[in-house]
Amino acid sequence: MKMNPLGTSGLMVSEFCLGTMTYGSQTNMADAHAQIDQALAAGITFVDTAEMYPVNPVRAETIGRSEEIIGAWIAANPGRRAGLVLASKHSGEGMAHTRGGAPISAASIPQAIEGSLRRLRCDVIDLYQFHWPNRGSYMFRKNWAYNPFGQNRAETIAHMEEAIGALQLQVEKGNIRAFGLSNESAWGTTQWCMAAERVGGPRPVSIQNEYSLLCRLFDTDLAEVSANENVGLLAFSPLAAGYLTGKYANGAVPPGSRMSLVPEMGGRNSPRVGPAAAAYVALARAHGLDPVHMALAWAAQRPFMTSVIFGATTQAQLGHILQGLDLQLSAEILAQIDDLHRAHPMPY
């Protein structure tokens, strides 16, 4: 499997990353451990989690369970931790189940990292990410109404500098190796980079935002930031929460699927998403391709991509995904994909 540099961290990560947000809810421990083994056997060395996982939905009683399941795998497989690049995330403001919904701060950072390390049963987190910015985010369909004009710039910059300083202490302690962002904007990413240069702490090496054939917000300003600041994209939801698999075609809702658990699909369920997803599925099949494999291959071939994060509820789903990870799309197919994007922009 192709390996890509994780920004300036010195770490190399596999082109595809195993996401774990269903571990402990839709995916039990035995299946989760089997998935990690499957992914490693296929050459995937990058695993992503978060202190708030699992989701669909998020519950107080399950917070941290995904990290605990990964930690149990690490404990049961001594010596294999060194072969993984392990990423986790610090929840922020509004997540009532973690630290009462407190925002990210210099005080919360060591507490959150220590909790994750304890659950993961390891000594270091390779990539530690801020799950979303304190000031809010354009992600998760909030781009339609997000208003940045109430922000206090001085407070935002001061928070960034304080957080970078707290992260540097964690680097010095050996608790984390690199720092990444998630659900950030172009302005925010640039400001984090500048704050790190001023303070002397860890500079962002990646940004984990939603990106798929149906959600291409990163193509504009963030792509330019990525090119100039060496902050690569870690794409989550590259299958658009399952829409690009074709399983929701014609109004179908398979039992146990995300839509069966969260009907609004995180704001993705709109009148325009069905026709857009159907167009991409039809394109894949017209070229004799599996739509899952086409969607993932397209994401991996984007110039700013560091790693494409996918999740699988079952071992069978993961096995199906792994069969197509060597696919390279032709210039003809890429051009037809861009034509469909122009015909179906921003379907949700």
N, C-alpha and C positions, 0 to 999 in steps of 0.2 A: 504494500500500500504506500502511496505517496505520503511523504512527511513534509510538513511546512514549518518554518520558524515561527515561534510565538512572539512576534514583535522583536523587541531588543532583549528579551529575557534570557536568551541562550538555550531555551527549551525548544525541542522539536515535538510537534503534535501530529497525529495522524489526520489525514484529509477529512475523515469522518469521525464523529464523536458520539459515544453512547450516552444518551440522555436518560435520566432515572426518575423523572417526576411522577411515574406511576408506581414506583416501588413502595409497597406498604399500603396501597389501596387497590388498584386494579391488578397489580402484579405481586404475588406473594414472595416470601423470602426464597424458597427453593427455586422458583422460576427466575427470580432476579439473579441469583447466583449462577444459574445455568446460562443466562444471557451474558453475564460478564465473561464467562469462560468462552462462549461462542464468539463474542466480539474479539477477544484476545487472539483466538485461533485464526480469525480472519485478518489480523494485522491491525486492528483498532487498539490504540494504546491510550486514548483520551477518554475520560469519563467525567461527566458533568452532573452536579447535584446542587442542592441549596438547603439551607437550614429550615425553610418553610415547607419543603416537599414531604409527602406527596400532595398532589392537587386532584382536581375533579371529584369533589370540591376540596378546598382547604378546610381542615377541621382542627380544632384545638387538640383533640386527643391523638391526632396523627402527626402533628408537627415534629420534624426531626427524624421520622421513621425511615425515610429514604437513606439518610446518612447512616443510621444505625444498621440497616441492611447491608450497605457497602462495608461498614466497619466489621460486621460479622464475617463477610467474605474475606477481608484482609486478615482477620484473626485466624480463619480456617486455612489460609494459604500463605504461610510464612515464606518470605523471600520473593513473593510475586508483586508486592507493593512497588518495588523498585522499577518494575516494567510499566507502570502506569503514570500518566500525568493526570493528577486528580484536581478537579476544580470544584469550588463551592461558592456560595453567595451569602452576603449579609442582607437580611431583610431591612426594610426601612419604614418610614412614616406610613401609618395607616394599617399596618399588619398587626392587628390587635393581639394575635396569638404569640407574638415574639416581643418580649420586653414591653408589653402593654401598648404597642403601636408607636413607640418612641422613634424619632428620626435617627439616622446614622450620625454618630458623633465620635469624638476622640475617646469618650468614656465607654461607648457601646462596642467599639471595635474589638478591644481585647476580650471582652466578655463573650461576644459572638464567636470569635475565633476559637477561644478555649472550649466553648460548647461544641463547636463543630469537630474539633480535634478529638474530644472525648468520645463523641458518637462515632466518628470514623475510625477510632482506635489506631491512629497513626500520629507521627511526630510532626508532620509538616503538610500543609496544603500548597500544592504547586501553583495554582492560580486562584487568587482570592478576589471575588468580584462584588461590587456594590449592585444590588439587585435592581434598584431604580433610584433616581435622584430625589433628594429631599424636597426640591422645589416643584416636583411634578414631572410629567413625561408626556410626550406625544404618542407613546406606544399604547397598545391595546385599544385602538379606535378612539383614543382621546384627542387625536390630531384634528378631529372635526370641530372640537370646541375648546381646546386648550388655549388659555390666555396667559402669556408670559408677562403682561404689563404690570402685574402686582409684585413682581420680584424685587428684592432689595439686593442690588449687585454687590455692595460691600459685604453684606452678610454671607452671600453665596461664596465669594472669594475667600473670606475668612474661614468659613467652614471647610472649603477644599484644602486650604493650607494646613489647618489643624488636623484634618483627617489624614493627609499625606504624612504629617509628622507622626501620628499614631501608627500608621502602617509601617513606617520606617523602623519604629521600635520593634514591631513584630517580625520584620525581616531580620533585624539584628539578633533577635531571640531565636531565630531559626524556625519560627512557626509558619511563615509563608515565604514563598519564593518570588512571586510576581503578582501584580495588581491589574485587575481588569474592570471594565465598566459593563453595565447592562441597561437596556432601555434608555440610553442617553441620546442627546441631540448633538448636532454638529458644533454648536457654540459650547455646550457643556464639555464635550470631549476635548476641544481645543483648550478650554480654560483649565481642565485637569492637567493637561500636558504642561501648560505654562506654570501652573502652581507647583508641579513637581520640580521643574527646573529652578524655580525660586527657592523652594524649601530644601531641595536636595534629597527628597525621598523617592519612592518608587514611581516611575512614570507608567501610565496606562499602556499595556501591551496589546489589548484586545477590547472589543466591544461586542457584547452579546445582545443582538436585537433580532426581532422577527424579520424573516426574509424568505420569500418563496415566489413562485410564479404569480401568485395572487396578491402579494404584498411586497412591493418594490420601492418602499420609501428610501432605502439606503442608496439607491442609484444616483441620487442627486447630491446634496451638500456633504453627506457623510462619506460618500465615495471619495470626494476630494480630500477630506480630512484624512481618511485612511491612507491615501496615496502620499500625502505630504508629511504626515506625522507617524507613519509606520504603526498604525493601530488597526490590526486586521479584524475582519468580521468573523464572529462565531454565530452562525445563523441558527436560530431556533424556529420551530414550526415550519421546516422546509416543505412539508407535505400539507401545509395549510390546515392543520388539525384534522387531517384525514380527507379533506375535500378532493385533493389531487390524486387520491387512490381510486376514485370512482365509486367508493362504497356507499356514498350518500346520493347517488344518481337517482333521479325520478322520485325524490322524496323518501327514499329508503332510510331507515334508522335501525341498523343491526343491533341486536341485543348485546349489551356490554360495551358498546362503542361510546366514544366521548359524547356524542350528541344524545345518547340515551341517558347519560348522567347529567350533562350540562347543555340543555337544549339551545340556549342562546350562543353556545360555542365561543364564549369570550367576546361577544359582539360581532363575530364573523357571519352569523346566520342572517343574510340579507337577501332580498329578492334577486339581486344581480349576481350573487356568488354561484348559484347553480349553473346558469348558462356559461359563465366564465370557466368554471372547473370542467364542465362538459366539453368545452372547446379544446382544452389542453389534453384531456383524456383521449378525445377523438384524434388529435394530432399524433399522439404517441402510438395509438393503435394503427393509424394509417401508415406509419413507418415500421410496423412490426415490433414496436417497443412496449415494454410494460410501463404504464404511466408513473408508477412509483419510481422506477429506475430512471426514467427521463427527468422527472422533477428533481431528484437528488443529483444526477449528473449535471444538469444545467446549473444548479446552485454551486456545485464544486468547481465549475469552470469559470465562474465569475472572477475578474482580476483582483478583487479585494478580499477574496475568501481565504481565511485561515483554516477553518474547519466547519463542517456542516453537522449540526447536532440533530439526531433523530432519536425518537423513543419507540419502543415496541411493547405492547401490552403482553404479548405471548412470545414463546420461543419460536413458534411457527412464523409469526409476523417478522421477527428478527431474521430468521433464516431466509425468508423471501427477500428482504431488503439486502442482505449480504450477497445474494446471488448477482446483484447488478452494480456493485461498487466499482467495477473496472470499466464501465461504459463511458465512452467519449462521444459526444454529440457532434455531428457534422456541421459545417458552415450553413448548409441548406436548412437543417432543422433549427439551428439557432436563429436564422433570419425569419423563419416562419413563427417561431416563438415571439420574436419582437413584434411581428405583425399582429399576433393575437393580443399582445400587451396593449398595443395602440387601440385595438377594437374593444378591449375590456379593461380599461384603466381603473384602478382603485375599486374593485368590486365590493370591498367592505371597508 
